[in-house]
Amino acid sequence: MREISYLLEVSRLRVENANAISSPHTWGFPAMSAFAGVMHALERRLYAQGIELNFHSVGVVCHWHEPQTSRNGFTHAFHLTRNPVKSTGENAGIVEEGRIHLEITLVFAVGGTGADAHKKGSGPDIEEAIAEILPTLRIAGGTIVPAGNRRSATPWPQLVSVAETEEAQAKQARWLLRRWLPGFALLGRDDLLHDHHAKLQETDPQTDLLDAWLDLARFNWAARRADPQEGGGGQVYWERRGPARGWLVPIPVGYGALGPIHDAGAVAGARDEHTPSCFVESLYSIGEWKSPHRLQSPAELLWYVANRESDGLYRLCNNYARIID
């Protein structure tokens, strides 16, 4: 955490009706881009109040979740709204919406003169300002609601100065990570995707990254015949096939451009006529849910914007794999 000056922790936020459909191919938890959106919205609202606090990255720890679905065997169905009928008496067309209730902890890496002034006891109270702004924001389209066992609408944010020495940082990291138990942090595992792709290509050179992503996103079982020389008698049994252990999930990590960037106002029907726009598709990778007490530092769960506009890539990255290497 040497490059991080401050950590802003907002613990145990209760969110209702957040968007559970994170992309055209994944569901079950909001995309990390939704939490990056909260980070940017919070930064702008603070700047509007004259508080200079720069937000660099965001991490999320999920303590509890409740998808708004009904289940019949292996099939899940979302609880959808019933819209009024049209003037002809026919049912109006709807866009399927998936919702989920959450309890999460948000962790931001921040800096700037506002944080320095706050720690010196001068300038506006950042924690109080954030506590007032948060209930007015949406998290993945969901509403922040008061927790039933708490007196305030939202938990009080806490701005933590990162310790200076390595020994003090390790002690501080253990204290912070255990504060976020029980729960699971979402980490990026691009490394597992590329390693699995290389392994699949050893047997089938035509395998692409999509094949590797689909293979990692599911449980694979294979039949194996026991070696008679080992006392198995040639019996066939099933075993799980997979290169890695852990709670792996397919996740969207951003967007890829499908064409050039269009000038502001050039695209009919765009929501914002003053900002250039571009047609994009979702980018996918592999994520891993891991308990915070298994991490070495809060820096491992942070996601940051890593756009490459020249390549048409607008995505988020997480350095967990680099740190553990």
N, C-alpha and C positions, 0 to 999 in steps of 0.2 A: 504493500500500500504506500510505497514511498512517494509515488507521483500524485497521490490523492491527499489533499489538504484537509477536507472535511467530509463527513458522512452525515446525510440527513435521513433520519429514520422516522417513518410514520407507521406505527405498529397497530395491528389488529383492526384494520378497516373492514367494516361490513358493507358489502356492495350487493344490491338487489337488481336482478334482471340485466346482468351484464350479457354481452353478446357471446354466446357459446360457439358460434360458427366462425372459426378463425380464418377460413379460406374456402375455396370451392371444393377442397378435398379433405379437410380436417375439421374436427369439432371436439368440444369437451373443455376447452379453456381459451380465454381471449389470446389473440396474437400479441407478441411482445411489442409490436408497433403501436398497439393501443396504449400501453404503459409509457412508451416514448412520447406519445401524443399528450398524455397527462403531464409529463415532465416539461414539455415545451409550453403548454398552456399555463402551467404554474409559474414558469420563469417569466413569461410575458406579463402575467397579472402582477407579479412582484415588481417588475420594472415600471409598470404603470403607476405604482405607488412610490416610486423613487428608491426602491431597494435593489441594489445591484448584486444579484446572486446568480452566478453562472452554473448551470446544470450540465454536467458532462456525460453521465451515464445513469442507468436505472436498473435495479434488480427487483425481483418479486419472489416472495415466499408465500406459498398457499398453505393455510392452516385448516381450512374446511371448505367444502364445495358441495353444492346440491343442484345438479342439472334438473331443469324443469322438463322432465320426460316421463313417459309411461313405457313400461317394458313388457313385452310379450315374448318369452323365450329369449332368443338372441337379438330380437328386433327392438330398437328404441324408436319412439315417436315423440316429437316435440309437442308441448302444450301450446297450441296456437290460439290467437284471438278469433272471435267470431264477428266478422265485419257486417254492417247493415247491408241488406239486399239493395239492388239497384231499382230504379223506377219501374223496370219491366218485371220485377219480382225474381230475377235471377240472382244467384250468388255472385258477389263481386270477386274479381281475381285478387289473390293475395300473394305476397312474397313470403316464403316460409322464414320464420324467425326462430332462432334457438336462444333460449335464455338460461342463465345459471346464476345462483346465489353464491357469494364468495365471502370468505374472511381471509384477508391478505395483509402482509407487511410489505411496504414499499421502502426501498433503500436507494438513495441518490448519492452520487459523488458530486460534490459542489465545491465552488471556490468563489473568489471575487472579493472586492472591497467591502461588500455588505456583510459577508461572513466574518471578515477580520474585525470590522467595527463592532459586530454583535458580541464577539468573544471578549472584546476590550470593554464592553459595557457602554458603548456609545452608539448612536444611531438608532434606527427603528428596531423594534423587537421582531426578529424574523420568525421565531417560532409562533408568536401570537398572530402575526399576519398570515402565516400559512394555515393555522388552525381556522381562521375566519374564511379563507379562500376555498379550502378543500371542499366543504359541503356544497359549494356552488358549482363544482366541476362534475363532469361525468367520467366514469372509468369504464372504458369499452362500452359506452352507451348505458351503463348501469348507474344507479343512484346510490350515493353514500348515505347510509341510514344510521341512526343511533344504535349502539349495541345495548341489548336488554339489561346487561349487568353493569352499565357504566352511567355516570351522571351527565357526561357531555355528549354532544352529537358525534364528535370524532375524537380519537385519541390525540393526546398532545404531541406534536412533532418534537423531535429532539435533534439538535445540531451537535455533532460529536467531532471534536478535534482529533485528528489522527496523531497518535504518539510519534515521537521523533526517533527513538532508538529501536533497533530490531527486536530487542528483548521486550520492550514495552509494547511494541506493536503486536507481538505474538500473544501477550497476555490480554491486550485489549480485544484482539480478534476472537479469542476463546470466550471472552465475556459477552461480546456482541452476538456471536453465532449461537450460543446457548440461550440467549434471550428470545430467539426466533423459533424455539422448539415448543410444542411439536409442530412440524410442518415440513414442506419440501420446496426446494429452490429449483427453478427451471434453468438449465445450463445448455449451452450450445455444444454439439458434438459433431461438427463438420469432419473432424479427424476420423471418427468411426465410419462415416459414410464413404470417405475416399479409401480407407483401408479395406472396407468390405467390397467396394467396387473393384479394387485391384485383385482381391482374392477370387472374386467371381470370374474375372477375365482370364485367370489361369486355366479354367476349364472351358470357358466360352468367350473367345476374344470379341464377340459381337455384343457382349453385355455393355449397357450404358449406365449412366448414373441413375436414371429413372428406375431401371431394373433393380439396382442396388438399394435405392430408397424404398421401393415396394417390398423388397425382401426383408429389410430391417424393420419395416413398419408392421409386421405381422409375426405370429407364432408359426414356426415351420417344424413339422414333425417328419421324420424319415424312418423307414423300416431298415433294420440291420439284422443280419443273420449271425448268431453267435458261432464262434469258431469251435468246431467239434473237438479240436485238440485241447481246448481250454476247459472242457467239460460241459460245454453248452448244449451239446447234442444237436447242433444245427438249428436250434429254435430261433424263430423270428420274433423280435420285439421292437417296440417303437421308442425312439429317443428324440429329444428336442435338438434341432439343428440351428446353430447360431454362432456367430463369431465373438459375441460380447455378452456379458451379463449386465444387469441393471435395468432400471425402469426407463426404457427407451420409447420415445414417441415421435411420430412425424409432426413437424411444425413448419409454419410459414415464417420466413425471416426477412421478407421485404418484397420488392417488386422489380421486374425487368422490363425495360422499354420495348414496345412492339414497333416503334417508329420514331420519327424525329420529334423534337419539342416544338409545339405550336405556339405562336405568339398569343399574347393575352387578347381575348375576345374573338379569336379565329375559330374556335370550336363552338358550334351552336348548342345551346342547352347546358353549357358548363355552369357550375354553381358560382364560380368566381370569375368575373370578366376582366379582372385587373391582374391576374397571375397567369403566366405561361402554363400550358397543360401538355400532358403526354399520355398516350394510351399504353397501358402496362398489363402484365400478367404476374401472378404470384410466384415468388421464389420459395423453394422448399429445402429443408435440411432435416437433420435428426437432432432432437433434444433429449435431455436426460433429467429426470426428477431425482434429486438427491437431498438427503437430510442435511441441514446446515451444520450439524455437529461433525459431519464427515469432510467438511471443507477446512482449508487451512487459513483462509482469509476472506473477508467480505468482498474483496476485489474479484474473486472467482465467480461471483453470481451476477456481476454487472454487465449490462448490454449497452453498446454505444453505436451511434450512427457512423457507418463507413461507406458512404456513397462513392461511386465511381461513375460520374456523369458521362465521361468520355466513352465508357463501355455500356452505358444505359443501365447501370445497376444502382438501385436505391435500396439498401439493406442494412440490417443490424447485425453486429458481431458480438461474440462473447469470447473472452480469452481463457476460459477454464482449461482447455486442452493445452494451450501454450504454457500456462502457469505450472500445471502438474508435470509437464515434460522437463 
